Structures are given as structure tokens and as C-alpha cells.
Amino acid sequence: MRLLYAVAALAVIAGPCAAFAQDAERPAVAANQPLLKRKIAIGRFTNTTRYGKALLLDAERDPLADQASDMLTSRLVDSGKFIVFDRGDLDGLQREQQAAGVDGKLVGVDALVVGSVTEFGRKVEGKSGFLNSKMRQIASATVEVRLVDVRTGHAFFSTKGTGSASVEVGEVAGFGSKAGYDSTLNDKAISAAISDLMTNVLQKLEERRWFSDVLQVRGAQVFISGGPSQGLKVGDRLKLETRGETLTSAQTGLPIRLPGQPIATLEVVSFFGDDSASEGAIARVVDGAVAGDPKTLLVVEAR
């Protein structure tokens, strides 16, 4: 009996150790897999409802549309998964670039986000008793967004979110607070609608394959666009492939790129550049061979 207990005890102790040893022998794929950031731009946001339109002049921006755009931009930036560019006011952006003496060349993005506030409303509910009364203000909103492929103009995904916010006040025998107009409910309702659609937007954007272009090849060194701001780190492994031929589909009229041919594996060794728009990476060839015009090559994730 004592022998049986001893065997069981050894099995309990050895089990985790054996599992740890097996995990240690597994290749550390996840540790070397870069979390690469896609470049996205926030474009036009509109308010298609009638709320607040009577008080706006033709040249004035709609506050509901601006709120939805600003909140979505903040959520995408806070996620830490994307490089976000503002395209909501291109005229103003280009004027500022000219005033600063910089060229107005815009950074290319992987997807454009456009949207609108399609439903918005407020209502007041209340009830009165002999000595008490209650008043409840409710705001509700629906925000819809579309993701557009900037290379084709094709809207490849759309989703919507709904949200509401309320506040309730009351009086008892003449004591209590009065229900004044609460303007913060507008912000809270739109914020709730943005939160409702964020999961779908994040998931769809992350499905888009990260890629970059080859700037130059010098022997075993390959200079590529992108750097730390996109999530690249020294030691990351990337795949180099030929750009597939782009054909026009007779069915849809849209361009379709054929799959490329993998030709090499790259490892990032250093970076250069001053900011996210001008940064690049230097990689060495660890497997395969680089051949052909750099313009015909594409750098992709090593999945």
C-alpha cells in the first residue's frame, strides 16, 4: 500500500515537470510572431438624421457626426493595433501642410473607414403621484460604418452599433432635483453605439493581411517600408514573395490580384527613418534568394 502511494505521489510531481519539459521543447513561434499594425484612415462621417439640423448653417459641421468620428478615432488609437490617419477634413489638412512648408503627400493606408449617425432621438418619460414625481430623459443612437478598400473603392464590410443613455430625477413632497436638459446624454448614447460596433470593426480590420513594399536590395540586405510604429521589432521574421498579377474580373469589374510566389524569408536587423511616415527596416535574407525588380516584390507576414 505504501508503495502504491509513493508511485501516485511521484506521478503528481512528475506530471507538471513533464508538461513543462514538453512546452520548453516546442518552438517559440508566438514569441517571434510580430503584432503588425495596419494603417487605416478615418474619412467622412455624416448625420443622416434630422436631429439638430434646423439650427445648422450650410457651411457648419454637424456636431453629432463629429462626435461619432472623434470617438471612433480615439477607440482605434487606444486599441494600439493600428496607425490611424485623419482624412475627415482634407482641405484643412492640406492648408496646414502648405502653411508649415511641407509637401501635401498623404500616406497610403490599408483601409478607409467612413460612417454616419443614422438614428438619433431623445424622449422624456415621467409619472406623478400625490406627493412625488419622477422624470426620465433618454437618448438613443445608431451609428453605421463601412470599411473601404482604397485601391478599388470597394466597401468590403459594414456594421452598425446601437446605444442609449438615460438619467432620472425626482421630487418628493416638493423636495429633490428638477429635470433640466442634460446635453451629456447625446455624448453617452453615441459613445455606447460606437462601443457596440467596435468588436466587429477591430476583427475585420485585423483580418486584412499586413504587407509592405521593398525599397531596395543590396546583396543579402533588403530595405523595406515600415518600422517600430507598425509593430516591427529586431528579430522578426517576414516572408518575401513576388507580387501576383492583377487582373480585372469580368464578373464584378473589380481588380483581383493573383497569389504571389514565396521566394525568401527575411529577418529584421535594424531600422532607419525619423517618423512613422518615413521609417523603414533593414532585413537580411535567412532563407531563399532575392531576385527581380524590387517593385515586383512584396513583404508579408510570416504566418
Beta strands, then each sheet from edge to edge (+ up, - down):
strand 1: 38-47
strand 2: 82-86
strand 3: 111-128
strand 4: 132-149
strand 5: 154-172
strand 6: 175-176
strand 7: 211-218
strand 8: 221-225
strand 9: 237-242
strand 10: 246-248
strand 11: 255-257
strand 12: 262-272
strand 13: 280-288
strand 14: 297-301
sheet 1: 2+ 1+ 3+ 4- 5+ 6-
sheet 2: 7+ 8- 13+ 12- 9+ 14- 7+
sheet 3: 10+ 11-
end
